[in-house]
Amino acid sequence: MGGRLDTGLPLSATEAGSIGSALLLSSAAAGFLLAARVHRVGPRRLARAGLLLAAAGYGAAAVSHSIPVVVAGAVAGGFGSGTATTVAATGIAAQPDPHRASTLGLLSVSALAGIVYLTVPQLGPGHGLPLAAIALTALLAWPATGRLASPAPVTTAPGGTGRLPHRAPGLVLAGGILCWSLAQNSLWGVSGRIGLDQAHLTEVTVGLVFAVALGAGLLGVIGAGVLGPRLGRALPVGGGTVLIAGCIALSASATGPTTFATGEIAWNVLYPIVLSYLLGLAASLDRRGRWAVLVGSASSLGTAAGPLTGSVLATRAGFPAMGAVLAAGLLVVALPLAAVARHTGGRPLLPGTMRRRRTGPLLEAAALAVSTSGPGGTVPAAGLPEQPVVEIPFDTPALPDRAAYGTAGPRQATAAPGPGAP
């Protein structure tokens, strides 16, 4: 879209990129504003309002050649897109297996991104058709909103109380993913220039590398779904971030086609794997989806600032130094992200799986009880979400009548029998 704005309107590349950043910032603002209001307003109503706003905003930008109208339409469309994404994030968090749900979401997004990269170049010059295609996509998503729930009181929403749980881990996760996304999109924003100017590839070859990398990204998403909870959360998040740092450094320092292609393809394989675990982790912190929305919005902020950061670093220090700085930043955030993944009290990745924690004899006793239990259903599966507490009303018993009871102990033979004595 930035490229089409650059060629179709009297805008510089920096100005066109700024419009894209404003769109992403508007999308992130929608998440921050609506994170705690989805259940109050209603997922169906909010999603439909977001899709209508996205279609109207992108549609207005598509048919206009006035720069203020295009900017306003892009910002409005971004807010609508962010609104729909907020509803989707709350829905993912409410699933029994948020990691699997986030993986399926990433798979659909990666497939759609591949379609965009294949079709947008065929739409001709100018910004109208690409923006119109995005508006049409928002309308095509409308039927999916029919399966969403209607408005419900906040007190009946999944997750119970209105207090935001796991605040410290959630804040660390949100700050970490902001820096994490910024590093990813800083490289992506200048990858084309690295291939053309430093690796000395043709535009066709660079496009081929990107197409293969996007296909590898689909394999990465599928691999994340297959891997599931087998390695827990901490190793994929921390170890995967370290490997991504190496891929960024390799791509940024590439001087030939082999090095450039290796770095880009390996990076696109690892990126969605780690992202699926981060999104699943955020969803597990709050079943009402508030942390999923806030973490996703923080990621959008990093995405918006990434291209500008990459361009500034590349211009002032060169591509290899830019890669080294971004890789160092990822190594710094890898540890706190892995710590949150290791020590958070969120839900397990999959129902029925036991979390790998050192809880001493209690964990051993639970494992023994599960492994030696009798008929199915006598012992609940370890790792299941905590069951809700149900209040069972009892009739208030009548107050006892002291006169209806005698005293304990031996009685005098001449004494009259007390009340209630046989």
Backbone torsions as a table, in degrees:
resi	resn	phi	psi	omega
1	MET	NA	-38.8	178.1
2	GLY	-61.4	-40.3	178.4
3	GLY	-65.0	-38.8	178.8
4	ARG	-70.0	-36.6	175.7
5	LEU	-64.4	-35.7	-179.7
6	ASP	-65.8	-39.9	-176.5
7	THR	-88.3	-26.2	-175.4
8	GLY	-93.8	-14.3	-178.0
9	LEU	-131.5	157.7	178.6
10	PRO	-74.1	68.3	-178.7
11	LEU	-127.6	147.5	172.1
12	SER	-79.8	170.0	178.8
13	ALA	-62.9	-37.8	179.0
14	THR	-66.5	-41.3	179.4
15	GLU	-66.6	-40.6	177.5
16	ALA	-63.9	-41.5	176.8
17	GLY	-64.6	-32.7	178.0
18	SER	-65.2	-35.0	176.8
19	ILE	-65.0	-42.7	175.7
20	GLY	-61.4	-39.3	177.5
21	SER	-65.9	-39.8	177.7
22	ALA	-62.9	-37.3	177.0
23	LEU	-61.2	-46.7	-178.7
24	LEU	-68.0	-37.3	176.9
25	LEU	-65.0	-37.4	176.8
26	SER	-65.6	-38.4	177.1
27	SER	-63.8	-42.2	178.0
28	ALA	-65.6	-37.8	179.2
29	ALA	-62.0	-36.4	177.6
30	ALA	-61.2	-41.1	178.6
31	GLY	-64.1	-44.7	-179.5
32	PHE	-64.1	-36.7	-176.8
33	LEU	-78.0	-31.0	-170.5
34	LEU	-108.2	3.4	-174.2
35	ALA	-56.7	-40.2	-176.1
36	ALA	-99.3	9.8	-174.3
37	ARG	-116.7	2.0	-175.5
38	VAL	-63.9	-47.4	-177.7
39	HIS	-71.4	-28.5	179.6
40	ARG	-72.5	-45.0	180.0
41	VAL	-77.7	-36.1	-176.8
42	GLY	110.6	124.8	-178.6
43	PRO	-58.1	-42.1	-177.1
44	ARG	-65.2	-47.6	-178.3
45	ARG	-63.3	-42.7	-177.6
46	LEU	-69.3	-40.8	179.3
47	ALA	-63.7	-42.7	-179.9
48	ARG	-66.8	-37.8	176.4
49	ALA	-63.4	-41.2	178.5
50	GLY	-64.4	-42.5	179.8
51	LEU	-66.1	-39.3	177.2
52	LEU	-64.5	-41.8	178.9
53	LEU	-65.5	-39.9	178.1
54	ALA	-63.2	-46.0	179.9
55	ALA	-62.8	-41.9	-179.4
56	ALA	-68.4	-44.2	-178.5
57	GLY	-65.7	-51.1	179.4
58	TYR	-66.0	-36.0	178.3
59	GLY	-64.6	-42.1	177.8
60	ALA	-63.9	-40.4	177.9
61	ALA	-66.3	-30.5	-177.5
62	ALA	-71.4	-36.4	-173.8
63	VAL	-92.5	-3.1	-175.4
64	SER	-109.8	148.2	173.2
65	HIS	-112.3	9.3	175.8
66	SER	-86.9	125.0	-176.2
67	ILE	-60.7	-43.9	177.4
68	PRO	-60.2	-38.1	179.3
69	VAL	-67.8	-40.7	178.9
70	VAL	-63.3	-43.2	179.8
71	VAL	-64.6	-46.4	-179.7
72	ALA	-63.3	-40.8	178.6
73	GLY	-64.8	-40.5	179.0
74	ALA	-65.5	-40.9	179.5
75	VAL	-66.5	-43.9	177.8
76	ALA	-63.8	-43.1	177.5
77	GLY	-62.7	-38.1	177.3
78	GLY	-64.2	-38.8	177.7
79	PHE	-65.8	-39.7	176.9
80	GLY	-64.8	-42.5	177.1
81	SER	-62.1	-42.1	178.3
82	GLY	-64.3	-34.1	177.5
83	THR	-65.0	-46.9	178.5
84	ALA	-63.2	-38.7	178.9
85	THR	-67.4	-34.1	176.8
86	THR	-61.4	-44.9	177.5
87	VAL	-62.6	-41.5	179.2
88	ALA	-62.4	-40.2	-179.4
89	ALA	-64.7	-39.9	177.5
90	THR	-66.5	-35.0	176.7
91	GLY	-66.9	-39.5	177.6
92	ILE	-63.6	-42.1	-178.2
93	ALA	-65.7	-26.8	-178.7
94	ALA	-82.6	-7.3	-179.5
95	GLN	-72.6	152.2	176.5
96	PRO	-60.4	-31.6	179.6
97	ASP	-125.3	87.7	-176.5
98	PRO	-65.1	-29.1	180.0
99	HIS	-66.6	-43.5	178.9
100	ARG	-64.9	-40.5	179.6
101	ALA	-64.6	-42.0	178.7
102	SER	-67.5	-33.3	177.3
103	THR	-65.4	-43.5	177.1
104	LEU	-63.3	-37.9	176.7
105	GLY	-63.3	-43.5	178.4
106	LEU	-65.2	-34.8	178.7
107	LEU	-63.0	-43.9	178.5
108	SER	-66.4	-39.0	179.1
109	VAL	-65.4	-42.1	179.9
110	SER	-64.8	-41.0	178.3
111	ALA	-63.3	-43.0	178.8
112	LEU	-64.5	-38.1	177.9
113	ALA	-62.6	-39.9	176.7
114	GLY	-62.5	-40.4	177.9
115	ILE	-63.9	-40.2	179.2
116	VAL	-61.3	-44.9	-178.6
117	TYR	-66.2	-26.1	179.2
118	LEU	-84.3	-32.5	-172.9
119	THR	-95.3	-34.8	-175.9
120	VAL	-58.9	-42.6	177.4
121	PRO	-61.8	-20.4	-179.7
122	GLN	-86.3	-4.8	-176.0
123	LEU	-87.1	1.4	177.8
124	GLY	82.5	175.7	-178.9
125	PRO	-73.5	168.7	178.8
126	GLY	93.9	162.8	-175.3
127	HIS	-96.3	-9.9	-171.7
128	GLY	-64.7	-54.3	-175.2
129	LEU	-66.5	-43.1	177.5
130	PRO	-60.4	-43.3	178.8
131	LEU	-67.8	-36.0	176.5
132	ALA	-65.2	-36.1	177.9
133	ALA	-64.7	-37.6	177.8
134	ILE	-67.2	-41.2	177.4
135	ALA	-62.1	-40.1	178.7
136	LEU	-65.5	-37.3	177.8
137	THR	-61.4	-38.8	177.6
138	ALA	-62.4	-40.0	178.4
139	LEU	-69.4	-35.3	178.8
140	LEU	-66.8	-23.7	178.1
141	ALA	-80.0	-7.6	-176.0
142	TRP	-58.4	-45.1	-177.9
143	PRO	-57.8	-28.1	-179.0
144	ALA	-66.7	-20.1	-178.4
145	THR	-74.1	-15.1	-179.8
146	GLY	-64.9	-20.5	-179.6
147	ARG	-90.9	-1.5	-178.7
148	LEU	-83.0	159.1	-175.9
149	ALA	-77.3	156.8	174.8
150	SER	-83.8	171.7	-177.6
151	PRO	-56.8	142.4	179.3
152	ALA	-139.7	148.4	176.2
153	PRO	-58.3	146.6	-179.4
154	VAL	-60.7	-31.8	-177.2
155	THR	-68.8	-21.1	179.4
156	THR	-97.9	1.5	-179.5
157	ALA	-71.6	152.9	178.8
158	PRO	-58.8	137.7	176.2
159	GLY	108.5	-17.0	171.0
160	GLY	88.3	-112.4	-167.5
161	THR	-70.9	164.1	179.6
162	GLY	-84.9	-7.3	-179.9
163	ARG	-72.4	135.7	-179.2
164	LEU	-74.3	116.6	-177.0
165	PRO	-80.3	162.5	173.8
166	HIS	52.2	53.4	-174.1
167	ARG	-65.7	-45.9	-178.1
168	ALA	-63.8	-51.5	176.8
169	PRO	-60.7	-37.0	-179.9
170	GLY	-64.8	-40.8	178.1
171	LEU	-66.3	-40.6	177.1
172	VAL	-62.8	-42.3	179.7
173	LEU	-64.5	-42.3	179.9
174	ALA	-64.7	-45.5	178.2
175	GLY	-65.5	-39.1	179.8
176	GLY	-66.4	-41.9	-178.1
177	ILE	-72.6	-25.4	173.9
178	LEU	-61.7	-49.5	178.2
179	CYS	-66.5	-37.1	179.9
180	TRP	-62.1	-47.9	179.4
181	SER	-67.9	-35.4	178.3
182	LEU	-60.9	-42.0	179.5
183	ALA	-65.2	-43.3	-179.1
184	GLN	-60.9	-48.8	-174.4
185	ASN	-79.6	-17.0	171.0
186	SER	-65.1	-42.6	177.0
187	LEU	-69.3	-45.2	-176.8
188	TRP	-61.5	-33.2	-178.6
189	GLY	-68.4	-22.8	-178.3
190	VAL	-119.2	7.7	-178.0
191	SER	-61.4	-39.2	178.3
192	GLY	-61.3	-41.6	179.0
193	ARG	-67.0	-35.8	177.6
194	ILE	-63.0	-45.3	-179.8
195	GLY	-64.4	-39.8	-177.4
196	LEU	-78.6	-47.0	-170.5
197	ASP	-88.9	-37.0	-173.9
198	GLN	-102.0	-40.0	178.7
199	ALA	-87.2	-7.8	174.7
200	HIS	59.7	46.0	176.3
201	LEU	-100.5	159.4	174.9
202	THR	-81.5	165.5	-179.7
203	GLU	-63.7	-36.2	178.2
204	VAL	-64.4	-41.2	-179.3
205	THR	-67.5	-41.5	177.8
206	VAL	-62.0	-42.0	177.2
207	GLY	-61.9	-37.2	178.0
208	LEU	-66.0	-41.0	178.2
209	VAL	-62.1	-42.4	179.7
210	PHE	-65.7	-38.6	178.8
211	ALA	-63.7	-43.7	177.5
212	VAL	-64.5	-39.2	179.5
213	ALA	-63.5	-39.8	178.0
214	LEU	-65.9	-38.6	174.9
215	GLY	-63.6	-39.2	176.1
216	ALA	-65.0	-31.9	176.3
217	GLY	-62.8	-38.0	174.9
218	LEU	-61.4	-41.2	177.2
219	LEU	-63.4	-36.1	178.0
220	GLY	-64.0	-40.6	178.6
221	VAL	-64.7	-43.6	178.1
222	ILE	-62.5	-40.7	178.0
223	GLY	-62.6	-36.7	177.4
224	ALA	-64.1	-38.9	177.9
225	GLY	-67.7	-37.6	178.7
226	VAL	-70.1	-40.3	-178.6
227	LEU	-64.2	-43.7	175.7
228	GLY	54.2	-135.7	-174.8
229	PRO	-92.0	10.4	-172.5
230	ARG	-60.4	-34.7	-179.4
231	LEU	-103.5	9.7	-175.6
232	GLY	74.8	-158.5	178.7
233	ARG	-105.7	-37.9	-169.5
234	ALA	-65.2	-44.0	-176.8
235	LEU	-65.8	-47.3	176.9
236	PRO	-61.9	-37.5	-178.5
237	VAL	-72.2	-54.0	-177.1
238	GLY	-71.4	-51.6	-179.8
239	GLY	-65.0	-40.2	178.6
240	GLY	-63.9	-37.8	177.7
241	THR	-64.5	-39.1	177.5
242	VAL	-62.9	-43.4	178.4
243	LEU	-65.0	-38.1	177.2
244	ILE	-62.6	-39.7	177.1
245	ALA	-58.0	-41.8	177.4
246	GLY	-64.7	-38.7	179.1
247	CYS	-65.5	-39.7	178.9
248	ILE	-63.9	-44.7	178.3
249	ALA	-62.2	-39.3	179.8
250	LEU	-66.3	-45.7	-179.6
251	SER	-64.7	-42.2	-177.0
252	ALA	-67.9	-25.5	-179.5
253	SER	-99.4	7.9	-176.1
254	ALA	-66.9	135.5	176.6
255	THR	-122.1	5.1	179.6
256	GLY	-148.9	169.9	-175.4
257	PRO	-65.6	-36.6	-176.4
258	THR	-65.8	-48.4	-179.2
259	THR	-64.7	-42.2	-178.6
260	PHE	-63.8	-47.6	-178.7
261	ALA	-65.1	-40.4	180.0
262	THR	-61.7	-47.6	-179.4
263	GLY	-63.5	-44.4	-177.0
264	GLU	-67.7	-43.4	-177.5
265	ILE	-69.1	-46.0	179.2
266	ALA	-62.1	-38.7	178.8
267	TRP	-63.1	-42.9	-179.2
268	ASN	-71.2	-22.1	173.9
269	VAL	-73.3	-43.3	-174.4
270	LEU	-79.1	-34.8	-174.0
271	TYR	-54.7	-52.8	-177.6
272	PRO	-69.7	-26.3	177.9
273	ILE	-63.2	-51.9	-179.2
274	VAL	-65.2	-40.0	-179.0
275	LEU	-63.0	-38.1	179.3
276	SER	-63.7	-38.0	177.9
277	TYR	-70.6	-36.8	178.0
278	LEU	-65.3	-44.0	178.9
279	LEU	-67.8	-40.0	176.3
280	GLY	-63.7	-37.7	177.0
281	LEU	-63.9	-44.1	178.4
282	ALA	-62.2	-39.7	179.8
283	ALA	-67.2	-30.5	-178.2
284	SER	-74.9	-15.9	-178.6
285	LEU	-75.5	-22.1	-176.8
286	ASP	-156.4	117.5	-177.2
287	ARG	-69.2	-17.1	175.2
288	ARG	-81.4	-4.8	171.9
289	GLY	83.8	8.1	-176.5
290	ARG	-67.3	-42.5	178.2
291	TRP	-68.6	-34.3	176.9
292	ALA	-60.5	-41.0	179.3
293	VAL	-70.1	-45.4	-178.0
294	LEU	-64.9	-41.3	178.5
295	VAL	-67.1	-40.7	176.3
296	GLY	-63.2	-37.4	178.0
297	SER	-68.5	-38.6	175.1
298	ALA	-62.0	-38.0	176.2
299	SER	-64.0	-37.3	177.3
300	SER	-64.3	-36.0	176.4
301	LEU	-62.0	-44.3	177.1
302	GLY	-63.8	-38.4	177.6
303	THR	-62.2	-41.1	-178.5
304	ALA	-66.6	-38.5	-177.2
305	ALA	-85.6	-11.6	-174.7
306	GLY	-61.5	-55.1	-177.6
307	PRO	-57.3	-41.4	179.2
308	LEU	-65.5	-41.6	178.8
309	THR	-62.3	-45.0	179.1
310	GLY	-62.7	-40.9	180.0
311	SER	-64.5	-43.2	-179.8
312	VAL	-64.2	-45.8	-180.0
313	LEU	-64.2	-41.5	-179.1
314	ALA	-66.9	-37.8	-178.8
315	THR	-69.7	-39.2	-174.8
316	ARG	-87.0	-31.1	-173.7
317	ALA	-122.8	-11.5	-177.3
318	GLY	94.4	161.9	-176.3
319	PHE	-64.6	-46.5	-179.4
320	PRO	-60.6	-41.6	179.1
321	ALA	-66.6	-37.5	176.1
322	MET	-59.4	-46.4	179.0
323	GLY	-61.3	-39.3	179.1
324	ALA	-65.1	-40.9	179.5
325	VAL	-65.6	-44.9	179.8
326	LEU	-65.0	-40.3	178.7
327	ALA	-64.6	-40.4	178.1
328	ALA	-63.4	-40.0	177.7
329	GLY	-62.8	-39.4	177.6
330	LEU	-65.7	-38.2	177.7
331	LEU	-64.0	-33.4	179.4
332	VAL	-68.5	-42.3	-176.7
333	VAL	-83.3	-12.6	-178.8
334	ALA	-61.7	-41.3	-176.3
335	LEU	-65.5	-52.3	179.1
336	PRO	-63.7	-35.1	177.4
337	LEU	-64.1	-43.3	178.0
338	ALA	-65.9	-36.1	178.8
339	ALA	-64.5	-42.0	177.0
340	VAL	-63.5	-42.3	179.1
341	ALA	-64.5	-31.1	-177.4
342	ARG	-81.7	-39.3	-169.4
343	HIS	-109.8	0.2	-177.8
344	THR	-68.4	154.1	178.4
345	GLY	-97.2	22.3	-179.5
346	GLY	-70.2	180.0	-177.8
347	ARG	-71.3	156.3	175.9
348	PRO	-63.1	160.2	178.8
349	LEU	-63.6	-38.9	-179.2
350	LEU	-131.1	141.0	174.7
351	PRO	-63.0	143.2	177.6
352	GLY	88.2	-3.0	179.7
353	THR	-101.8	142.0	-179.0
354	MET	-88.9	134.2	180.0
355	ARG	-74.0	138.2	-176.9
356	ARG	-84.2	89.6	179.1
357	ARG	-136.8	151.7	178.2
358	ARG	-87.0	95.8	178.0
359	THR	-114.4	19.2	172.5
360	GLY	64.4	-144.1	-175.5
361	PRO	-59.6	-28.9	-178.6
362	LEU	-62.2	-44.2	178.6
363	LEU	-65.0	-41.7	179.6
364	GLU	-63.7	-40.2	178.4
365	ALA	-64.7	-39.5	178.4
366	ALA	-65.0	-43.5	179.0
367	ALA	-63.1	-40.9	178.8
368	LEU	-64.6	-41.6	179.6
369	ALA	-63.2	-38.9	-179.8
370	VAL	-69.8	-41.7	-175.0
371	SER	-74.7	-25.3	-176.3
372	THR	-111.8	13.4	-177.8
373	SER	-69.5	158.6	-177.5
374	GLY	-81.5	-129.4	-177.9
375	PRO	-60.8	151.3	-178.1
376	GLY	-58.2	139.8	177.5
377	GLY	96.8	-10.1	-179.8
378	THR	-77.1	-28.6	178.2
379	VAL	-127.0	125.8	-179.4
380	PRO	-65.7	147.0	-179.8
381	ALA	-62.7	137.4	-179.4
382	ALA	-66.6	140.5	176.7
383	GLY	92.7	-4.1	178.3
384	LEU	-66.9	150.9	176.7
385	PRO	-58.9	150.1	-178.7
386	GLU	-61.0	132.4	-177.7
387	GLN	-75.4	145.4	-179.8
388	PRO	-68.9	149.0	177.6
389	VAL	-85.0	124.6	-178.8
390	VAL	-108.7	125.1	177.8
391	GLU	-80.7	127.1	179.1
392	ILE	-109.0	114.8	-177.8
393	PRO	-73.5	142.9	175.7
394	PHE	-121.9	144.4	174.0
395	ASP	-67.7	137.1	-179.9
396	THR	-69.8	119.6	-178.4
397	PRO	-67.2	150.8	178.3
398	ALA	-69.2	145.0	178.5
399	LEU	-66.6	135.0	-178.0
400	PRO	-66.5	146.9	177.1
401	ASP	-95.9	112.0	-177.4
402	ARG	-61.2	-28.6	-179.0
403	ALA	-70.1	-15.0	-177.8
404	ALA	-84.6	-1.6	-176.4
405	TYR	-124.4	145.4	174.4
406	GLY	-93.2	176.3	179.0
407	THR	-87.3	154.6	179.0
408	ALA	-84.1	157.9	176.7
409	GLY	105.4	173.1	-178.3
410	PRO	-68.1	150.1	-179.2
411	ARG	-111.1	151.5	173.2
412	GLN	-71.1	138.2	-175.9
413	ALA	-62.3	-33.1	-177.7
414	THR	-86.4	-7.0	-176.5
415	ALA	-75.8	146.0	176.9
416	ALA	-71.7	143.4	178.9
417	PRO	-62.9	137.1	-179.3
418	GLY	-72.2	171.4	179.7
419	PRO	-59.3	131.4	176.8
420	GLY	83.1	-1.9	-179.6
421	ALA	-73.6	147.2	-179.8
422	PRO	-70.2	NA	NA
